[in-house]
Amino acid sequence: MSAKLQQVLDQISRDMHDSHDWGKVASYIPELGQVRPDQFAISVATADGDMFSAGNASTRFSAQSITKVFTLAIALGRAGDQLWRRVGREPSGTAFNSIVQLEHERGRPRNPFVNAGAIVTTDVVLAGREPREALAEFLGFVRAAAEDDDIHINADVARSETAHGHRNFAHAHFLASFGNLKNPPEKVLGTYFHHCATELTTQQLAKAGRFLVGSNTFPHMVSLDRVRRLNALMLTCGHYDGSGEFAYRVGLPAKSGVGGGILGIVPGKASIAAWSPGLDRNGNSKLGTAAMERLAQEMDWSVF
Ligand code: GLN
C-alpha cells in the first residue's frame, strides 16, 4: 500500500497546484485574511504507524473549527452523556455561525460543531477554572494525541478574532440568556478563540487525529465506543451545511476549519489531514475537499 499511497498523494498535490480556482480565504478573521490562498498540503498517518505527505506538509495553519473535535472529546470525558442535555446531535442545515436556530430551539445548539455548540463544549471544558488552565488541558490533549509538544496557540490570531468576534459574542450571550453557559461569556469566548487559534502542520494534525481511528496501534485517548460516536458526529455535522455533500463525495467522517484544514478518518485504517486555505461557500476548504475526494477514490476508502 505504501508505494501506491505516496504516488497518489504526489499526483493529487501536483494536480491541486495546477488548479485555477483556489477558493477564497476567510477574511472575517483579519489575521487569516493575510494567508496566501495558493497553498496545499496533505498527510496520512496509517494504522501501521507510517506517515505519508505531499505539498507544504510542514507549513503551520490555523486549525480553527477542527479543534472542536478535541474540545468535544474532553467535554465528553468531563460531562459524559449529560452533555447532550445542553447540545443536540443533529445536522443544522445552517451556516456554522448562524444564530437563527438558537432562539427557536431555546438555547440548545443543534450539534457540537456549529459555533454555538462548540461554545457550550468549551464552557464544559472551562469548568469554573481560569482559561489558561483549560487551555493547558486542551493543548496537553492535542500534544499527547500527536506525540508532539511543538504545537502552539497563535495569540495574534486569537486577538484578531476577539476584536472582530461580534457574532460569537452574540451567540455566547444568547446561550447565557437561556442558562446554557455556566461560566461568564467573556471567559468562555476567550478560551474558545484561543483553542481555535491552534496552529499545526498537516503532519501534526494527521498524527493528532489518530486517536479517532479506533485501531489498536494508536493512542487510546478515549474509548472505542466514544471514538465511533465522535466519528458519527463528524460525518453528519463536521462540514456544517456542506456535510451531506462531503459524505456523498468523500464518504468519510471529517471535520473542517475556516483556516482551510480538514481532518478525515478512515476507521481502522488511517487519519488524513488536508489543507488549502481557500474556502467554498460553506466555509470548507475547496481544494482540501477535492483532494480528500480523490484520495478516498484512489485508495478505495469509504465507510460505506
Ligand atoms: N473560530 C472560528 C469562528 O468561531 C471557527 C469557525 C470555523 O472554523 N468554521 O468563527
py3Dmol code that shows the C-alpha trace and the ligand (Angstrom):
import py3Dmol

protein = """\
ATOM      1  CA  MET A   1       0.000   0.000   0.000  1.00  0.00           C
ATOM      2  CA  SER A   2       2.795   2.435   0.936  1.00  0.00           C
ATOM      3  CA  ALA A   3       4.299   2.951  -2.505  1.00  0.00           C
ATOM      4  CA  LYS A   4       0.887   3.433  -4.040  1.00  0.00           C
ATOM      5  CA  LEU A   5      -0.230   5.842  -1.302  1.00  0.00           C
ATOM      6  CA  GLN A   6       2.837   8.066  -1.785  1.00  0.00           C
ATOM      7  CA  GLN A   7       2.288   8.116  -5.556  1.00  0.00           C
ATOM      8  CA  VAL A   8      -1.365   9.006  -5.156  1.00  0.00           C
ATOM      9  CA  LEU A   9      -0.550  11.860  -2.744  1.00  0.00           C
ATOM     10  CA  ASP A  10       2.162  13.245  -5.046  1.00  0.00           C
ATOM     11  CA  GLN A  11      -0.201  13.170  -8.018  1.00  0.00           C
ATOM     12  CA  ILE A  12      -3.011  14.840  -6.058  1.00  0.00           C
ATOM     13  CA  SER A  13      -0.627  17.560  -4.853  1.00  0.00           C
ATOM     14  CA  ARG A  14       0.583  18.231  -8.424  1.00  0.00           C
ATOM     15  CA  ASP A  15      -2.989  18.411  -9.711  1.00  0.00           C
ATOM     16  CA  MET A  16      -4.081  20.751  -6.902  1.00  0.00           C
ATOM     17  CA  HIS A  17      -1.142  23.062  -7.606  1.00  0.00           C
ATOM     18  CA  ASP A  18      -2.302  23.259 -11.252  1.00  0.00           C
ATOM     19  CA  SER A  19      -5.689  24.474 -10.079  1.00  0.00           C
ATOM     20  CA  HIS A  20      -7.070  27.758 -11.375  1.00  0.00           C
ATOM     21  CA  ASP A  21      -9.588  28.316  -8.603  1.00  0.00           C
ATOM     22  CA  TRP A  22      -8.237  28.058  -5.058  1.00  0.00           C
ATOM     23  CA  GLY A  23     -11.363  29.441  -3.361  1.00  0.00           C
ATOM     24  CA  LYS A  24     -11.394  32.441  -1.006  1.00  0.00           C
ATOM     25  CA  VAL A  25      -9.547  32.693   2.309  1.00  0.00           C
ATOM     26  CA  ALA A  26     -11.623  33.611   5.376  1.00  0.00           C
ATOM     27  CA  SER A  27     -11.358  37.360   5.853  1.00  0.00           C
ATOM     28  CA  TYR A  28     -13.749  37.852   8.782  1.00  0.00           C
ATOM     29  CA  ILE A  29     -10.770  36.984  10.980  1.00  0.00           C
ATOM     30  CA  PRO A  30      -8.347  39.625   9.593  1.00  0.00           C
ATOM     31  CA  GLU A  31      -5.235  37.664  10.566  1.00  0.00           C
ATOM     32  CA  LEU A  32      -6.440  34.685   8.460  1.00  0.00           C
ATOM     33  CA  GLY A  33      -7.187  37.034   5.562  1.00  0.00           C
ATOM     34  CA  GLN A  34      -3.395  37.535   5.219  1.00  0.00           C
ATOM     35  CA  VAL A  35      -2.742  33.893   4.298  1.00  0.00           C
ATOM     36  CA  ARG A  36      -1.769  33.201   0.664  1.00  0.00           C
ATOM     37  CA  PRO A  37      -4.505  31.088  -0.942  1.00  0.00           C
ATOM     38  CA  ASP A  38      -2.345  29.086  -3.371  1.00  0.00           C
ATOM     39  CA  GLN A  39      -1.029  26.577  -0.838  1.00  0.00           C
ATOM     40  CA  PHE A  40      -1.783  22.886  -0.462  1.00  0.00           C
ATOM     41  CA  ALA A  41      -0.677  20.024   1.768  1.00  0.00           C
ATOM     42  CA  ILE A  42      -1.870  16.548   2.612  1.00  0.00           C
ATOM     43  CA  SER A  43      -0.646  13.964   5.148  1.00  0.00           C
ATOM     44  CA  VAL A  44      -1.797  10.465   6.015  1.00  0.00           C
ATOM     45  CA  ALA A  45      -0.939   8.630   9.245  1.00  0.00           C
ATOM     46  CA  THR A  46      -1.652   4.928   8.676  1.00  0.00           C
ATOM     47  CA  ALA A  47      -2.585   2.247  11.199  1.00  0.00           C
ATOM     48  CA  ASP A  48       0.803   0.611  10.505  1.00  0.00           C
ATOM     49  CA  GLY A  49       2.408   3.663  12.090  1.00  0.00           C
ATOM     50  CA  ASP A  50       3.653   5.216   8.839  1.00  0.00           C
ATOM     51  CA  MET A  51       3.320   8.826   7.705  1.00  0.00           C
ATOM     52  CA  PHE A  52       2.985   9.919   4.078  1.00  0.00           C
ATOM     53  CA  SER A  53       2.804  13.527   2.895  1.00  0.00           C
ATOM     54  CA  ALA A  54       2.814  15.742  -0.168  1.00  0.00           C
ATOM     55  CA  GLY A  55       2.805  19.515  -0.685  1.00  0.00           C
ATOM     56  CA  ASN A  56       3.606  22.051   2.069  1.00  0.00           C
ATOM     57  CA  ALA A  57       3.198  19.486   4.851  1.00  0.00           C
ATOM     58  CA  SER A  58       5.458  21.329   7.276  1.00  0.00           C
ATOM     59  CA  THR A  59       3.684  24.709   6.983  1.00  0.00           C
ATOM     60  CA  ARG A  60       1.590  25.570  10.031  1.00  0.00           C
ATOM     61  CA  PHE A  61      -2.003  26.687   9.539  1.00  0.00           C
ATOM     62  CA  SER A  62      -4.832  27.740  11.835  1.00  0.00           C
ATOM     63  CA  ALA A  63      -6.842  24.692  12.925  1.00  0.00           C
ATOM     64  CA  GLN A  64      -9.944  26.758  13.843  1.00  0.00           C
ATOM     65  CA  SER A  65     -13.055  24.535  13.993  1.00  0.00           C
ATOM     66  CA  ILE A  66     -11.074  21.306  13.744  1.00  0.00           C
ATOM     67  CA  THR A  67     -10.223  21.921  17.411  1.00  0.00           C
ATOM     68  CA  LYS A  68     -13.917  21.438  18.214  1.00  0.00           C
ATOM     69  CA  VAL A  69     -13.393  17.671  17.879  1.00  0.00           C
ATOM     70  CA  PHE A  70     -10.745  17.778  20.598  1.00  0.00           C
ATOM     71  CA  THR A  71     -12.765  20.001  22.941  1.00  0.00           C
ATOM     72  CA  LEU A  72     -15.770  17.719  22.390  1.00  0.00           C
ATOM     73  CA  ALA A  73     -13.693  14.676  23.355  1.00  0.00           C
ATOM     74  CA  ILE A  74     -12.547  16.476  26.524  1.00  0.00           C
ATOM     75  CA  ALA A  75     -16.074  17.739  27.333  1.00  0.00           C
ATOM     76  CA  LEU A  76     -17.500  14.212  26.958  1.00  0.00           C
ATOM     77  CA  GLY A  77     -14.770  12.960  29.263  1.00  0.00           C
ATOM     78  CA  ARG A  78     -15.877  15.539  31.856  1.00  0.00           C
ATOM     79  CA  ALA A  79     -19.668  15.562  31.490  1.00  0.00           C
ATOM     80  CA  GLY A  80     -20.393  12.172  29.857  1.00  0.00           C
ATOM     81  CA  ASP A  81     -23.880  11.869  28.363  1.00  0.00           C
ATOM     82  CA  GLN A  82     -25.065  14.816  30.497  1.00  0.00           C
ATOM     83  CA  LEU A  83     -23.528  16.976  27.763  1.00  0.00           C
ATOM     84  CA  TRP A  84     -26.391  16.044  25.428  1.00  0.00           C
ATOM     85  CA  ARG A  85     -28.882  17.857  27.653  1.00  0.00           C
ATOM     86  CA  ARG A  86     -27.127  21.054  26.584  1.00  0.00           C
ATOM     87  CA  VAL A  87     -26.205  20.276  22.930  1.00  0.00           C
ATOM     88  CA  GLY A  88     -28.018  18.302  20.224  1.00  0.00           C
ATOM     89  CA  ARG A  89     -26.699  15.736  17.755  1.00  0.00           C
ATOM     90  CA  GLU A  90     -28.473  16.685  14.538  1.00  0.00           C
ATOM     91  CA  PRO A  91     -27.093  18.367  11.413  1.00  0.00           C
ATOM     92  CA  SER A  92     -28.083  22.019  11.418  1.00  0.00           C
ATOM     93  CA  GLY A  93     -28.709  22.764   7.750  1.00  0.00           C
ATOM     94  CA  THR A  94     -27.404  26.259   8.512  1.00  0.00           C
ATOM     95  CA  ALA A  95     -24.035  28.033   8.419  1.00  0.00           C
ATOM     96  CA  PHE A  96     -21.508  27.434  11.198  1.00  0.00           C
ATOM     97  CA  ASN A  97     -22.136  30.903  12.608  1.00  0.00           C
ATOM     98  CA  SER A  98     -25.905  31.155  12.063  1.00  0.00           C
ATOM     99  CA  ILE A  99     -27.882  32.292  15.081  1.00  0.00           C
ATOM    100  CA  VAL A 100     -31.493  31.792  13.864  1.00  0.00           C
ATOM    101  CA  GLN A 101     -31.983  28.227  15.137  1.00  0.00           C
ATOM    102  CA  LEU A 102     -30.789  29.039  18.613  1.00  0.00           C
ATOM    103  CA  GLU A 103     -33.840  31.080  19.530  1.00  0.00           C
ATOM    104  CA  HIS A 104     -36.297  28.558  18.079  1.00  0.00           C
ATOM    105  CA  GLU A 105     -34.627  25.752  19.973  1.00  0.00           C
ATOM    106  CA  ARG A 106     -34.447  27.654  23.238  1.00  0.00           C
ATOM    107  CA  GLY A 107     -30.692  27.982  23.523  1.00  0.00           C
ATOM    108  CA  ARG A 108     -29.805  24.323  22.897  1.00  0.00           C
ATOM    109  CA  PRO A 109     -27.463  24.294  19.873  1.00  0.00           C
ATOM    110  CA  ARG A 110     -28.163  21.688  17.183  1.00  0.00           C
ATOM    111  CA  ASN A 111     -24.780  19.983  17.408  1.00  0.00           C
ATOM    112  CA  PRO A 112     -21.343  20.439  18.993  1.00  0.00           C
ATOM    113  CA  PHE A 113     -19.682  21.615  15.754  1.00  0.00           C
ATOM    114  CA  VAL A 114     -21.713  24.722  14.910  1.00  0.00           C
ATOM    115  CA  ASN A 115     -20.200  27.664  16.798  1.00  0.00           C
ATOM    116  CA  ALA A 116     -22.952  27.822  19.424  1.00  0.00           C
ATOM    117  CA  GLY A 117     -22.494  24.102  20.209  1.00  0.00           C
ATOM    118  CA  ALA A 118     -18.725  24.440  20.413  1.00  0.00           C
ATOM    119  CA  ILE A 119     -19.082  27.420  22.763  1.00  0.00           C
ATOM    120  CA  VAL A 120     -21.108  25.131  25.072  1.00  0.00           C
ATOM    121  CA  THR A 121     -18.492  22.335  24.921  1.00  0.00           C
ATOM    122  CA  THR A 122     -15.822  24.968  25.677  1.00  0.00           C
ATOM    123  CA  ASP A 123     -17.903  26.020  28.703  1.00  0.00           C
ATOM    124  CA  VAL A 124     -17.793  22.390  29.912  1.00  0.00           C
ATOM    125  CA  VAL A 125     -14.016  22.225  29.381  1.00  0.00           C
ATOM    126  CA  LEU A 126     -13.594  25.509  31.274  1.00  0.00           C
ATOM    127  CA  ALA A 127     -15.499  24.113  34.272  1.00  0.00           C
ATOM    128  CA  GLY A 128     -15.019  27.060  36.625  1.00  0.00           C
ATOM    129  CA  ARG A 129     -11.278  27.217  36.017  1.00  0.00           C
ATOM    130  CA  GLU A 130      -9.215  30.011  34.567  1.00  0.00           C
ATOM    131  CA  PRO A 131      -8.989  29.937  30.733  1.00  0.00           C
ATOM    132  CA  ARG A 132      -5.242  29.309  30.974  1.00  0.00           C
ATOM    133  CA  GLU A 133      -5.830  26.060  32.920  1.00  0.00           C
ATOM    134  CA  ALA A 134      -8.493  24.824  30.499  1.00  0.00           C
ATOM    135  CA  LEU A 135      -6.256  25.696  27.550  1.00  0.00           C
ATOM    136  CA  ALA A 136      -3.381  23.815  29.165  1.00  0.00           C
ATOM    137  CA  GLU A 137      -5.600  20.719  29.362  1.00  0.00           C
ATOM    138  CA  PHE A 138      -6.693  21.186  25.744  1.00  0.00           C
ATOM    139  CA  LEU A 139      -3.119  21.650  24.440  1.00  0.00           C
ATOM    140  CA  GLY A 140      -1.976  18.724  26.575  1.00  0.00           C
ATOM    141  CA  PHE A 141      -4.602  16.533  24.897  1.00  0.00           C
ATOM    142  CA  VAL A 142      -3.654  17.609  21.354  1.00  0.00           C
ATOM    143  CA  ARG A 143       0.086  17.257  22.031  1.00  0.00           C
ATOM    144  CA  ALA A 144      -0.366  13.821  23.610  1.00  0.00           C
ATOM    145  CA  ALA A 145      -2.523  12.673  20.688  1.00  0.00           C
ATOM    146  CA  ALA A 146       0.092  13.921  18.202  1.00  0.00           C
ATOM    147  CA  GLU A 147       3.017  12.811  20.403  1.00  0.00           C
ATOM    148  CA  ASP A 148       4.477  16.234  19.666  1.00  0.00           C
ATOM    149  CA  ASP A 149       4.974  19.118  22.126  1.00  0.00           C
ATOM    150  CA  ASP A 150       5.748  21.616  19.382  1.00  0.00           C
ATOM    151  CA  ILE A 151       2.084  22.547  18.891  1.00  0.00           C
ATOM    152  CA  HIS A 152       1.059  26.052  19.986  1.00  0.00           C
ATOM    153  CA  ILE A 153      -1.703  28.636  20.020  1.00  0.00           C
ATOM    154  CA  ASN A 154      -1.171  31.754  17.889  1.00  0.00           C
ATOM    155  CA  ALA A 155      -2.163  34.604  20.224  1.00  0.00           C
ATOM    156  CA  ASP A 156      -2.295  37.116  17.332  1.00  0.00           C
ATOM    157  CA  VAL A 157      -4.984  35.061  15.593  1.00  0.00           C
ATOM    158  CA  ALA A 158      -6.954  34.753  18.855  1.00  0.00           C
ATOM    159  CA  ARG A 159      -6.674  38.529  19.389  1.00  0.00           C
ATOM    160  CA  SER A 160      -7.693  39.229  15.806  1.00  0.00           C
ATOM    161  CA  GLU A 161     -10.798  37.048  16.169  1.00  0.00           C
ATOM    162  CA  THR A 162     -11.682  38.565  19.560  1.00  0.00           C
ATOM    163  CA  ALA A 163     -11.582  42.068  18.065  1.00  0.00           C
ATOM    164  CA  HIS A 164     -13.993  41.053  15.288  1.00  0.00           C
ATOM    165  CA  GLY A 165     -15.976  38.313  17.023  1.00  0.00           C
ATOM    166  CA  HIS A 166     -19.308  40.098  17.294  1.00  0.00           C
ATOM    167  CA  ARG A 167     -21.307  37.086  16.151  1.00  0.00           C
ATOM    168  CA  ASN A 168     -19.673  34.744  18.594  1.00  0.00           C
ATOM    169  CA  PHE A 169     -20.242  37.267  21.398  1.00  0.00           C
ATOM    170  CA  ALA A 170     -23.903  37.363  20.341  1.00  0.00           C
ATOM    171  CA  HIS A 171     -24.027  33.539  20.454  1.00  0.00           C
ATOM    172  CA  ALA A 172     -22.416  33.372  23.878  1.00  0.00           C
ATOM    173  CA  HIS A 173     -24.713  35.979  25.429  1.00  0.00           C
ATOM    174  CA  PHE A 174     -27.725  34.337  23.830  1.00  0.00           C
ATOM    175  CA  LEU A 175     -26.711  30.971  25.297  1.00  0.00           C
ATOM    176  CA  ALA A 176     -26.193  32.636  28.680  1.00  0.00           C
ATOM    177  CA  SER A 177     -29.672  34.191  28.487  1.00  0.00           C
ATOM    178  CA  PHE A 178     -31.093  30.659  28.225  1.00  0.00           C
ATOM    179  CA  GLY A 179     -28.970  29.486  31.152  1.00  0.00           C
ATOM    180  CA  ASN A 180     -26.809  27.315  28.866  1.00  0.00           C
ATOM    181  CA  LEU A 181     -23.437  28.768  29.955  1.00  0.00           C
ATOM    182  CA  LYS A 182     -22.064  28.188  33.441  1.00  0.00           C
ATOM    183  CA  ASN A 183     -19.038  30.468  33.110  1.00  0.00           C
ATOM    184  CA  PRO A 184     -19.000  34.173  32.166  1.00  0.00           C
ATOM    185  CA  PRO A 185     -19.423  34.557  28.361  1.00  0.00           C
ATOM    186  CA  GLU A 186     -16.162  36.553  28.058  1.00  0.00           C
ATOM    187  CA  LYS A 187     -14.146  33.790  29.704  1.00  0.00           C
ATOM    188  CA  VAL A 188     -15.765  31.069  27.592  1.00  0.00           C
ATOM    189  CA  LEU A 189     -15.106  33.022  24.400  1.00  0.00           C
ATOM    190  CA  GLY A 190     -11.530  33.832  25.408  1.00  0.00           C
ATOM    191  CA  THR A 191     -10.961  30.093  25.771  1.00  0.00           C
ATOM    192  CA  TYR A 192     -12.835  29.312  22.544  1.00  0.00           C
ATOM    193  CA  PHE A 193     -10.948  31.879  20.414  1.00  0.00           C
ATOM    194  CA  HIS A 194      -7.647  30.589  21.779  1.00  0.00           C
ATOM    195  CA  HIS A 195      -8.261  26.887  21.150  1.00  0.00           C
ATOM    196  CA  CYS A 196      -9.478  27.750  17.630  1.00  0.00           C
ATOM    197  CA  ALA A 197      -6.157  29.614  17.089  1.00  0.00           C
ATOM    198  CA  THR A 198      -4.072  26.440  17.500  1.00  0.00           C
ATOM    199  CA  GLU A 199      -1.578  26.032  14.661  1.00  0.00           C
ATOM    200  CA  LEU A 200      -0.466  22.724  13.214  1.00  0.00           C
ATOM    201  CA  THR A 201       1.087  21.275  10.090  1.00  0.00           C
ATOM    202  CA  THR A 202      -0.814  18.570   8.190  1.00  0.00           C
ATOM    203  CA  GLN A 203       1.710  16.053   9.550  1.00  0.00           C
ATOM    204  CA  GLN A 204       0.953  17.087  13.126  1.00  0.00           C
ATOM    205  CA  LEU A 205      -2.801  17.119  12.521  1.00  0.00           C
ATOM    206  CA  ALA A 206      -2.815  13.681  10.855  1.00  0.00           C
ATOM    207  CA  LYS A 207      -0.912  12.345  13.892  1.00  0.00           C
ATOM    208  CA  ALA A 208      -3.218  14.129  16.349  1.00  0.00           C
ATOM    209  CA  GLY A 209      -6.242  12.585  14.596  1.00  0.00           C
ATOM    210  CA  ARG A 210      -5.042   9.000  15.093  1.00  0.00           C
ATOM    211  CA  PHE A 211      -6.971   8.672  18.362  1.00  0.00           C
ATOM    212  CA  LEU A 212     -10.142   8.743  16.230  1.00  0.00           C
ATOM    213  CA  VAL A 213      -9.077   5.826  14.015  1.00  0.00           C
ATOM    214  CA  GLY A 214     -10.025   3.185  16.574  1.00  0.00           C
ATOM    215  CA  SER A 215      -7.095   0.931  15.804  1.00  0.00           C
ATOM    216  CA  ASN A 216      -5.112  -0.991  18.426  1.00  0.00           C
ATOM    217  CA  THR A 217      -1.880   0.537  17.220  1.00  0.00           C
ATOM    218  CA  PHE A 218      -2.975   4.099  18.043  1.00  0.00           C
ATOM    219  CA  PRO A 219      -3.105   6.073  21.308  1.00  0.00           C
ATOM    220  CA  HIS A 220      -6.224   5.307  23.330  1.00  0.00           C
ATOM    221  CA  MET A 221      -7.211   8.765  24.459  1.00  0.00           C
ATOM    222  CA  VAL A 222     -10.911   7.856  24.550  1.00  0.00           C
ATOM    223  CA  SER A 223     -12.857   4.564  24.467  1.00  0.00           C
ATOM    224  CA  LEU A 224     -13.680   2.835  21.174  1.00  0.00           C
ATOM    225  CA  ASP A 225     -17.364   3.395  21.869  1.00  0.00           C
ATOM    226  CA  ARG A 226     -16.758   7.162  22.081  1.00  0.00           C
ATOM    227  CA  VAL A 227     -14.479   7.124  19.027  1.00  0.00           C
ATOM    228  CA  ARG A 228     -17.358   5.698  16.989  1.00  0.00           C
ATOM    229  CA  ARG A 229     -19.721   8.385  18.234  1.00  0.00           C
ATOM    230  CA  LEU A 230     -17.275  11.211  17.546  1.00  0.00           C
ATOM    231  CA  ASN A 231     -16.912   9.847  14.005  1.00  0.00           C
ATOM    232  CA  ALA A 232     -20.708   9.709  13.596  1.00  0.00           C
ATOM    233  CA  LEU A 233     -20.938  13.386  14.543  1.00  0.00           C
ATOM    234  CA  MET A 234     -18.098  14.289  12.191  1.00  0.00           C
ATOM    235  CA  LEU A 235     -19.822  12.502   9.307  1.00  0.00           C
ATOM    236  CA  THR A 236     -23.217  14.112   9.907  1.00  0.00           C
ATOM    237  CA  CYS A 237     -22.225  17.578  11.161  1.00  0.00           C
ATOM    238  CA  GLY A 238     -18.483  18.095  10.507  1.00  0.00           C
ATOM    239  CA  HIS A 239     -18.933  20.276   7.415  1.00  0.00           C
ATOM    240  CA  TYR A 240     -21.964  22.287   8.554  1.00  0.00           C
ATOM    241  CA  ASP A 241     -24.395  22.815   5.682  1.00  0.00           C
ATOM    242  CA  GLY A 242     -21.959  21.002   3.383  1.00  0.00           C
ATOM    243  CA  SER A 243     -21.960  17.768   5.441  1.00  0.00           C
ATOM    244  CA  GLY A 244     -24.277  15.844   3.125  1.00  0.00           C
ATOM    245  CA  GLU A 245     -22.259  16.870   0.084  1.00  0.00           C
ATOM    246  CA  PHE A 246     -18.986  15.906   1.777  1.00  0.00           C
ATOM    247  CA  ALA A 247     -20.382  12.491   2.823  1.00  0.00           C
ATOM    248  CA  TYR A 248     -21.593  11.948  -0.744  1.00  0.00           C
ATOM    249  CA  ARG A 249     -18.326  12.949  -2.393  1.00  0.00           C
ATOM    250  CA  VAL A 250     -15.789  11.631   0.114  1.00  0.00           C
ATOM    251  CA  GLY A 251     -17.632   9.085   2.254  1.00  0.00           C
ATOM    252  CA  LEU A 252     -15.502   9.583   5.371  1.00  0.00           C
ATOM    253  CA  PRO A 253     -16.113  11.262   8.746  1.00  0.00           C
ATOM    254  CA  ALA A 254     -14.283  14.582   8.746  1.00  0.00           C
ATOM    255  CA  LYS A 255     -14.064  17.996  10.388  1.00  0.00           C
ATOM    256  CA  SER A 256     -13.226  21.222   8.596  1.00  0.00           C
ATOM    257  CA  GLY A 257     -11.988  24.615   9.819  1.00  0.00           C
ATOM    258  CA  VAL A 258     -12.006  28.086   8.256  1.00  0.00           C
ATOM    259  CA  GLY A 259      -8.194  28.023   8.244  1.00  0.00           C
ATOM    260  CA  GLY A 260      -8.654  25.603   5.311  1.00  0.00           C
ATOM    261  CA  GLY A 261      -7.810  22.384   7.140  1.00  0.00           C
ATOM    262  CA  ILE A 262      -9.766  19.123   7.063  1.00  0.00           C
ATOM    263  CA  LEU A 263      -9.205  16.170   9.371  1.00  0.00           C
ATOM    264  CA  GLY A 264     -10.656  12.955   7.893  1.00  0.00           C
ATOM    265  CA  ILE A 265     -10.785   9.489   9.420  1.00  0.00           C
ATOM    266  CA  VAL A 266     -10.687   6.089   7.702  1.00  0.00           C
ATOM    267  CA  PRO A 267     -11.910   3.909  10.582  1.00  0.00           C
ATOM    268  CA  GLY A 268      -9.391   1.208  11.484  1.00  0.00           C
ATOM    269  CA  LYS A 269      -7.003   2.386   8.780  1.00  0.00           C
ATOM    270  CA  ALA A 270      -5.806   5.961   8.749  1.00  0.00           C
ATOM    271  CA  SER A 271      -6.035   9.592   9.798  1.00  0.00           C
ATOM    272  CA  ILE A 272      -5.837  12.168   6.988  1.00  0.00           C
ATOM    273  CA  ALA A 273      -5.118  15.905   7.201  1.00  0.00           C
ATOM    274  CA  ALA A 274      -5.581  18.080   4.122  1.00  0.00           C
ATOM    275  CA  TRP A 275      -5.007  21.827   3.962  1.00  0.00           C
ATOM    276  CA  SER A 276      -5.602  24.550   1.421  1.00  0.00           C
ATOM    277  CA  PRO A 277      -6.696  27.942   2.802  1.00  0.00           C
ATOM    278  CA  GLY A 278      -9.198  28.882   0.065  1.00  0.00           C
ATOM    279  CA  LEU A 279     -12.783  28.079   1.064  1.00  0.00           C
ATOM    280  CA  ASP A 280     -16.050  27.246  -0.703  1.00  0.00           C
ATOM    281  CA  ARG A 281     -19.333  28.997   0.085  1.00  0.00           C
ATOM    282  CA  ASN A 282     -19.956  26.831   3.177  1.00  0.00           C
ATOM    283  CA  GLY A 283     -16.588  27.801   4.661  1.00  0.00           C
ATOM    284  CA  ASN A 284     -14.940  24.443   3.903  1.00  0.00           C
ATOM    285  CA  SER A 285     -11.594  24.097   2.096  1.00  0.00           C
ATOM    286  CA  LYS A 286     -12.227  23.950  -1.639  1.00  0.00           C
ATOM    287  CA  LEU A 287      -9.140  22.025  -2.708  1.00  0.00           C
ATOM    288  CA  GLY A 288      -8.881  20.183   0.608  1.00  0.00           C
ATOM    289  CA  THR A 289     -12.261  18.634  -0.155  1.00  0.00           C
ATOM    290  CA  ALA A 290     -11.308  17.882  -3.772  1.00  0.00           C
ATOM    291  CA  ALA A 291      -8.090  16.212  -2.556  1.00  0.00           C
ATOM    292  CA  MET A 292      -9.887  14.087   0.032  1.00  0.00           C
ATOM    293  CA  GLU A 293     -12.388  13.005  -2.629  1.00  0.00           C
ATOM    294  CA  ARG A 294      -9.557  11.916  -4.940  1.00  0.00           C
ATOM    295  CA  LEU A 295      -7.659  10.135  -2.171  1.00  0.00           C
ATOM    296  CA  ALA A 296     -10.736   8.237  -0.965  1.00  0.00           C
ATOM    297  CA  GLN A 297     -11.490   7.116  -4.526  1.00  0.00           C
ATOM    298  CA  GLU A 298      -7.959   6.062  -5.414  1.00  0.00           C
ATOM    299  CA  MET A 299      -7.425   4.158  -2.150  1.00  0.00           C
ATOM    300  CA  ASP A 300     -10.974   2.767  -2.110  1.00  0.00           C
ATOM    301  CA  TRP A 301     -11.510   4.259   1.363  1.00  0.00           C
ATOM    302  CA  SER A 302     -15.093   4.754   2.483  1.00  0.00           C
ATOM    303  CA  VAL A 303     -17.238   3.985   5.498  1.00  0.00           C
ATOM    304  CA  PHE A 304     -19.966   2.744   3.164  1.00  0.00           C
TER     305      PHE A 304
END
"""
ligand_1 = """\
10
LIG
N -13.109 30.453 15.281
C -13.979 30.365 14.140
C -15.318 31.036 14.463
O -15.727 30.939 15.592
C -14.177 28.917 13.778
C -15.137 28.736 12.619
C -14.777 27.606 11.691
O -13.642 27.178 11.588
N -15.756 27.151 10.942
O -15.934 31.650 13.627
"""
view = py3Dmol.view(width=600, height=400)
view.addModel(protein, "pdb")
view.setStyle({"model": 0}, {"cartoon": {"style": "trace"}})
view.addModel(ligand_1, "xyz")
view.setStyle({"model": 1}, {"stick": {}})
view.zoomTo()
view.show()
